């Protein structure tokens, strides 16, 4: 292994490379399985059969039955691989704290929440397609921007509590320090909360979630146990940097522009290859698996590396803000190195891995950047 930052553990970094490689392979297998299921659902005639059912009843009923069955099939057929990836593999690397019972319960909750959200979003998409078939791609792209804002606002107070408990942080020294960090960035929080992350994993995380009155600082209990107050300050200062530079709003704007381009390209492809596209809601339901494949493929091929590059730039801006906000960079360095080793984050990936997969600068770069400031 090439020379690494002195704060990093060489043995842990060797493990991190192997852990990352295995996760990458599992991700590719999952992608291939999803593609296989979507193609099978369409070419088997199942998509057509479901879309043409219930002719004497409301289209709303057909829509609901179609997507409940479609999303259930995706979930069930993907469950064995999901079990291996998120349970067996995570236990192998001594990260998971799940029992089979708690893992199963969490997957059931995740499926039900995802089912509800997907039906709402897809209902909006199909309604727009039915009412505005000529310009569905434009209206959908704009509508999804509003959906993103709504979800960004609701996630910390509606969705996250379904999976974890959030209790106010009682450490007055820490709460006072975090209040000062937020105040320097011109932010106020609705509170500082501890997440019982340890019931699921040994990994560590902290984030600043929500918009406006739902904004809150969330710290995983694992992180609270393993980091000092100055280290936690540096982590939250990084999150404040995202708000200071308006990265959430910029990401929504960039995402909207990307979606508009993707939807426009898909519109042109689908019209050319499938003449029945947009002729009726039942036709659109029949073609949905193909539409989903095109959405994922066009987004990935056109924008995945670019989106990662933009995200890494934003993350560096947030790091720079944190380094200028905290009293000493030593706490930032120890926090980043500790996270890299304990979470098995590969600090020095291959260049192509970084381009294709990394939305954050690798930890080695973040440590080097901090040393330069």
Secondary structure, 3 states (H helix, E strand, C coil): CCCCCCCCCHHHHHHHHHHHHHHHHHHHHHHHHHHHHHHHHHHCCHHHHHHCCCCCCCHHHHHHHHHHHHHHHHHHHHHHHHHHHHHHHHHHCCCECCCHHHHHHHHHHHHHHHHHHHHHHHHHHHHHHHHCCCCHHHHHHHHHHHHHHHHHHHHHHHHHHHCCCEEECCCHHHHHHHHHHHHHCCCCCCCEEEECHHHCECCCCEEEECCHHHCEEEEEHHHHHHCCHHHHHHHHHHHHHHHHCCHHHHHHHHHHHHHHHHHHHHHHHHHHHCCCCCCCHHHHHHCHHHHHHHHHHHHHHHHHHHHHHHHHHHHHHHHHHHHHHCCCHHHHHHHHHHHHHHCCCCCCCCHHHHHHHCCCCCHHHHHHHHHHC
